[in-house]
Amino acid sequence: MPAFDQTSPDELIDYLAGEPLNVMAAVTARTLWFYAGRIDPNTIDPGNQALRDLKRLEINGERLQKLFERVCRGSYSDILTLLRAESFAILPPADLFKAIDDGEAHQLDLRELLAQVKSRLPDFNRESG
């Protein structure tokens, strides 16, 4: 069983900002950490979990900025939907990486992914639909 990541939120945000520092990625990570509990109340420690998932998937810097701006069109709910779908093995990591690398979400059915995540986490994204 892999060891639990004990990295602090600030250390995770520093990692996710990338090298060289991508300010937009840092802002995205910090804001995701802040709002994750509202979007994903069923997950224990949702803000840190979201940041750990991004780190585990090595989505940082410019790739995190692309995920947020182009794939998720500025939606933190969509980022969390994709992360939860990947963690439940609904979304293969390769499909997520392809969407990021292409800078487009068209090959991802975000509505279907959200429905599948909500089937496992009934309170997921309740505030925004």
Secondary structure, DSSP 8 states (H G I E B T S, - for coil): --------HHHHHHHHHTTTT-HHHHHHHHHHHHHHHHH-TTSSSHHHHHHHHHHHTT--THHHHHIIIIISTT-HHHHHHHHHHHHTTSS-HHHHHHHHHHT--TTS-HHHHHHHHHHHSTTTTTTT-
